[in-house]
C-alpha cells in the first residue's frame, strides 16, 4: 500500500495542476501513514467547490455508533488530481471519484491520506480532474457517537420512572460538521443537501427540511427521506433521531412551526410555539423577505453546551432556553426563553440566508442576531420591557472592551480554537451595541431599508463587513430626518473605527459658557494616565463617534459626529447642565469636568426625572466605571465618594433600571470585600445597603404580581436582602420553604422568589439534602437550575465539594451544567478557593469535556479567576497557567481573566480605606439621626 501511494504521489507531481494558492508539501506536513500530505494550509484549497451532498446516516442508539455514506457533487475550478476536505475522528471505509455519469474513474480502491493536525483528508484520483467538468466524490464512513457536545453526539434523559433513554443530535458550529461526515467545512462552501436517515420504529428523525417519504428497509429499520435543502453552509446542517413529542402551529404565510421536547416535558412547549409563531411573522415583515423553508422546528436537547443553535429549519436549544412552565418558571425565565427564540429566528436571515465569508466576521451573524432579539421583542412583546435588558447588554460589553485583552470585532481566527473564542461578548454584545448606535445614527427607516438591501443582495451567499456598509449607505433616503447623509467612504471609514480596532472611547467634556470642549481617548481600566505605557496604549486610537446630547434647555437631542481627537461645540444658549450620549444610544463612556458632574449630581437630587431612566442608569454606570481609573472627582475630590454622592438620589428613584444599576455596584463591592474577609468593611457596607434600601426591600411582596420589570426588581432585591441576613426576609423565606417541604413540593411557590426561598432553605442540613433529592427527580430544567444555585450557596465546604464531584460525574448533575456549577461555587465566599483548586486538579478532564476555546472552558476560567483580588492569588493563577502554557497559549480568555483579577486588586488598593472611613461616618450619622427621632 505504501509503495502504491509513493507511485501515486509521483504521478501527481507529473500531472497535477493545483490552484495558485496551493503550497508544496512541507517536510513536517506528514499524513498519519508517514507520507507527505498534499496541502499545508489550515483552510481548504478553493479549486474544488461542493455543489450537492447526498447523505445517508444511520445512528445505532444501542451500540452508540453511527455509519453513513456521502456522495458529493463537486465543481472543479482548476485541473487537479487531489481532493482535500475535512474529516475529524471518522473512519473512512471507502473513497472513490465518479464522473458525471457516476462511473468510477478508477477500478482500484482509492487511498485516503489523513492529516489530523488540520482535520483534513486527501483523496488522490489517478485520472486528472478537469476544470469545468462535473464529478462526484463518494465516501463511506463511521464513528462512535461523540461523548461531548459537538459533531454527531449522544444525549440522554431520564423518564419519571427512572428509565434512561438515548437520542442522537448534531451541533456543527463552528467546525464540527467534519465530525459527522467528510465535508468542505468552511462557511464559504455553500451547497444543497439531500439527507436520508435510518432509524428504529420507536424513534423519529428530523433534519433541516420536511420529511418527503419513509421507506421500510427490513430488519426493523426505516429510512426517512427529506426534501432537498436550500443552499447553505455545512455548519447549518442538522439531523436528530429521538422519541420526542411535538406541538405545532402555522404562521400567516403558511410556515409550519413545531416545538419538540422529551415526552414528559411536552406541556412546557406551548409558550415557545406562541413566541416562535409571532416572532417569525415579525421577521418576515421587518426584513420584507419570506422565510424560505416550508417548516421550522425548535427542539429542546437534554444535553447541550451553549444556549441554542440556528440550524436552518431545525433550531436546537438547551431545555432552559426553550421550555417554559408557567407554574414554575419566573418572569426572568420567560424573558430569557423569548430572547433566545428571537435570536435563533433572526439567524434564519442573518447567518443562514446571508453568511459571513469567514469566521473573522462572525459578528455579522451573532451581533445582528443579538440586536434583533431586542428589536423583535420590543415590537412583539412590549410588556417584557426588553429595552431595560439591552442597557445591561451594553454595560457588559463595555466591561469586556475596556480591558487591554479585548479584541477588534473583526479579528483574525484561523484554527478551530481561535474560531470558538470568537463567539464571545465582543461578537455578540458589542456587535449589537454598535448596531444600535448605527441605527440611531441613520434613523430606523434608513437602517431597516439598508439591511433589507444587504439581505437581498447576498442571499444564499457570503458577505464581509464592507458589504454591509455599502448596502446601508446606498439605501439612505435623501429626504431622511437623519442629520447625516454620508458618502460610502464616510460610512465605511466610520464603522471601520468600531469593527477593526479594539476598545471603547472615553469622551471628555468641559463646558465654558456656551462652548463644549469635547475630546476622545481610549478607556482602559488597568493602566493609569501616569503609567509609562499609557501613551503607547493610546497611540493610534481614534473613533468616529456619533455624539448626542441634551441640555436643560433642549427638548430634542442634538447630534454631532466627532472624528478628531478634540472639537469645540457651540450651544444655542446658556444652560444649567449638559448630558451626553442620550439614552445610552452610543457606545462610549462620558467623563465630565468637575463642574459638569456636580451639576448632574445636583440635578438627580432635586429633579431626577428631568433625565430619562436610561440617562440616569448610564450616568451611574459611567461614574462607577470611572472609579476604576480614579478619574471622577466631583465636589468631594475623591472618585468613589463622588460616585456614592451621585447615587445618593436613589432613595427617590422609582424606575427599576437605575435602581438596580446602583444597587448592583454596591453589591459587587460587598462581594469583593467579603471574599477578602475584611470584617469591619463587610459589616458596615451590608448595614449601609440594608438601611439605605430598606424602603425598597420592605415594599416588595412575595408574589408574582406586577409588570415584568417589577418582578425582576423583586427577584433581585429579595435575593440580596436574604443573602444579607435581613431578618424579615429570612423569616418569610423560611416560612415558605417549610410549607413547601411539608407539602412534599406540591405547594407552588411564587416563581420570582422561589430561588431565594431555596437558598435560605439550603443553609441547614435537612433543607440541603431535600433540595438535592428534588433536583434528582424534577422534570423542569429551570426549576433544577434554581435548586442547583441554592445548593451551591451552602456555607458548608464539604457540601460544595460533593456538588463539584457530582458535576464531574455527569449523572446526577449533567456535564452541561458543570461550568455554571463551578462558577456558582466560586462566587460563594466559602467556595472560591475550593472551585479554583478543583479546576487545577481536574484541568485535563475538564478540557476533555469542554474543548479549548469553547464557551464551557472560558466560563470555567473567568468564573474562578475573577473571584480573586490579591497579588498572592494573581501569582498563583499566573503560575498555574504558565505550567500549561503549551496547552493554553492560544487562549485569549487567560488574559481576560487575569486582567479582571488585576482590576480587583487595583480597585481595593484605591478605594478600600476611603470606603472604610465613609461607611463608618455614614452609619454613625444614621444611628445618631435614629436616636434623635426617639
Secondary structure, DSSP 8 states (H G I E B T S, - for coil): -HHHHHHHHHHHHHH----TT-----TT-B-TTSSB-S---SS--SSEEEEEEEEEEEEETTTTEEEEEEEEEEEESS-EEEEEEE-SS-EEEEEEEE-TT--BS-SS---EEEEGGGTEEEEEEEEEE-TT-EEEEEEEEEEE-BSSSSEEEEEEEE-TT--EEEEEEEE-TTTTGGGTS-B--STT--BEEEEEEEEETT-EEEESS-EEEEEEEETTEEEEEE----SB-GGG--EEEE--EEEEEE-TTS-EEEEEE-GGGGGGSHHHHHHHHHHHHHHHHHHTS---SSEEEEEEESS-SSSEE--TTEEEEEGGGT---TTT--HHHHHHHHHHHHHHHHHTTBTTTEEESSGGGTHHHHHHHHHHHHHHHHHH-GGG-HHHHHHHHHHHHHHHHTSTT---SS----SHHHHHHTSSHIIIIIHHHHHHHHHHHH-HHHHHHHHHHHHHHHTTEEE-HHHHHHHHHHT--TT-S-S----HHHHHHHHHHHHSS-S-EEEEEEEETTEEEEEEEE--SSS-TTSTTHHHHHTT----EEEEEEETT-SS-EEEEE-SSEEEEE-SS--S-EEESGGG-SSEEEEE-HHHHHHHHHHHHHHGGGS-HHHHHHHHHHHHHHHHTT---GGGTSHHHHHHHHGGGGGG---HHHHHHHHHHHHHHHHHHHHTT-HHHHHHHHHHHHHHTHHHHHT--SSS-S-HHHHHHHHHHHHHHHHTT-HHHHHHHHHHHHHHHHTTT-S---TTTHHHHHHHHTTSHHHHHHHHHHHHH-S-HHHHHHHHHHHTT-S-HHHHHHHHHHHHH-SSS-GGGHHHHHHHHHHSTTTHHHHHHHHHHTHHHHHHHS-TTSHHHHHHHHHHHTT--SHHHHHHHHHHHHHTHHHHTT-THHHHHHHHHHHHHHHHHHHHHHHHHHHHHHHHHHHHHHHHH-
